[in-house]
């Protein structure tokens, strides 16, 4: 890889895990990290017995390289987008079971914006933080991996949502092999970064639905409702339901996105600003509902009676926009889907629906899944689904990407392309960021 510190002209300085460089005081940690960890060893792997009991929930942690650097977006505290800066930070050193990937593209989704804006304690969300969960790129060091990948392999993957300092908005990521798969070969590598979290959310949500329905063929020709059909999750859900399962899809979106959603495969597109979806759908008409906005639509869906007997309602775990800090509860978690009481309530409703309800309720929180990503790649290469990218920006446009998502009504995803030529935008300018800020204020997008 070669040393990167010479680009900045600063001397290489060894820093303990958790420290980012002097680029901004906002990146300095609130307290010095402890030299020893009860859970993690010095190389970032999980100690026994935690590795045996909680291995799937506790990913290995990369450690900072003592001399080599990379460019990354980062923030040291929750709050407005101004907290995010692009700086030189230590290169991640893979822990055992991980590979090092040179990033081609980093997906930016609503969850990334909400995790930045909503307050979370460090035990859930260590800071300073490199934002981003989704990425695509090329493996450049597989020496600590398990042998599934070699140097030069194109891959895409999803990093953990919580518990990790390192994110995807950087030139390199170190990632567990069980969280990546070979990237689709039919699309540009940077475009694959738009897929992991939205596509995995849909596949994981529908896995139980397809199994309980007796297979995908049993769903063919039946009606499905997708809320927020033009968003990153909704746009993939419309394609999967229509093209892979053969369902008849109704999708809600803004008026500006009606034709876009129909082009994805929706038979009926409803402008939610002009018409209520329950007025267009008949009693007992819908067999499957995919709802990324459950806090908005769940009660209305149940009250309208549009669910058929034995139907499946899928609540995607997601924090509502503008969630008030005063509603964070005793644990001070202002990202509501991280609150244990909300998670427990969602799981309780899912259990109750098995025994007492006329339809099934599913509460789904997306997680990294290499096998699922393999399925996503097959769907893309077969032409049944494609990444929907509203805009590709360079790494320097990370603030503008967050502002565009905060403005609402984005079509699909936004991608940060590490190659500025691939971004198609050249260097990001203050004028372009100001334009994105004006769009957010006016509600555009």
C-alpha angles and dihedrals in degrees: 000000000000128000115299101189093088090071091070096039091230123129118258108256125187112233130190118245112288098029120117122191130274095267092116134001087228089069094057113105118248091237137008114273118249114256092224130044127203091213106031132054123222092267093053100256122131117260123237129282090028090057090057097042102036104016094130092049099042111058120196114265125230116228126223117263110241095227115006120088140195138188116257142157113246144163132199100204140023119261142077123002091261087078089072117090134171111234144149111270134172117286111250116250110214118243119223109296093026135105130207116240128195101222119235096174138004120204119226115205137168091263090062091052094047093048089054095046100040120071118246128171118249092249087068099030117020117210147248086054136194103212126226137068105201126069146152129202148113128300109243100170123030097159094113097040128100097254099266093112137039133202110282096031114137109229143169129200154151126254121211114282094217137028099033132102094197120079140175101259090093141086092255137024131191110213141172114258089232089065099055140061136183110286122246110272097211098067135051111278094240090054091062088069089075093064118059107076098034094042095044090048090057096043093046091047093051098041093086092037093057092045095050092044089058097253137322093285090066090062097050113119095011124118124262128186120211117190117210090015095178095055127094095269096034095050092055092043092054091052095046095046095045102036104031104028096030094228126154105247131210113189133185122216142136120291092255091060101047095104091042091056092046088052090057091059106274112146091199125029119191124200100222091199092061106028138030114237092222090062092058097046126072128231111281092001102124125077099179133025122192107195121180088169100054094150088062105036110023098088092042091051093052094044094050093060093221093136116101120226107279092017123149124235113193117200109197110211104242136143116245117241116263094018107180119242089220088066093055094105130220094312092057093236106153091178094081099201088062091060111107092218092057093046091048091049092051092049091046091055090049091053093045092052090061093061109024114020129083090228136036123257119206124192110196131187112183119236136180112279125173094191091052091050089054088057090049091054090051092050091051096046091048090054095242093117136015132189112260109216121182095186142356115213134179120253089263088064094064093114091050090050090055091046093051091053092046088053090063135220096073116165109234116314142332119231131203107215114203090205104070091206089059089050088059090212107089115216115350112247134205088243092058092048090050089052090054090050091053090049091054092050093049093045094243129148 
